[in-house]
Amino acid sequence: MNNKNLQKKFSGKFIVLDGLDGCGKTTQVKLLADYLKKQGVEVVKTHDPGGTAIGDKIRKLVKYGSKDIDVRTEVMLFMASRAQLAADVIEPALKKGKTVLCDRYISSTCAYQGAGGYSIQKILELGRFAVGKTWPDLTVVLDLPPKKGRERTGVTRGKKIEGDYEQNHFFDSPTADIFDLRTLDYHRKVRRAFLNLEGIYPGIVRIIDVSIDDIETVHEKILQLISEVSFT
């Protein structure tokens, strides 16, 4: 596909990369953004939760607040962050014909809070309220077993340290959050929820197995996928 056709295909398109921690989505969002920019595509790269001043405060609260947070509270906080992200970043960029690449979106809430017992249908309903029609044209789920994801991130469960949770995170790894504290069985449920998104989640959903591939191979798989996908 030549540059002009690529620019036309992705103009005003919203693409999300999602999956378990350790799947490499943040790296792949950057690589895809770099590739598209080299082809002359105007790209806006963002992340969820966060991506705005308000959203980043919510992100800190929901990821490093209380480990006893109720799943309903999680859903509401994530949707509040997302509503601001859609209003401030995604919608303005799409209206200008830019391509938006986002690290996580409502698909993550379907997986994580769905695994926590919250109805995915209710999550989708709340999502429609929060972001209106601002849903991804394409969601790419980077799939791998949760145990391998933990090995890649280096997250290990540690002993609880007395004091402020936000500072200590209950983990040996300083990057761990309250979701890392949860059991391997919980993360297996998260993975299953991601794999079941196709057919119930808005837009096109595609799964890429990244369990045995290096960064460059996964990048090539994503490029192959986006060259083949049709938005019509």
Buried (B, 14 or more C-beta within 10 A) or exposed (E): EEEEEBBEBBBBBBBBBBBBBBBBBEBBBBBBBEBBEEBEBBBBBBBBBBBBEBBBEBBBBBBBBEBEBEBEBBBBBBBBBBBBBBBBBBBEBBEEBBBBBBBBBBBBBBBBBBBBEBEBEEBBEBBBEBBEEBBBBBBBBBBBBBEBBBEBBEBEBBEEEEEEBEEBBBBEBEEBBBBBBBEEEBBBBBBEBBEBBEEEBBBBBBBBEBEEBEEEEBBEBBBEBBEEBEEE
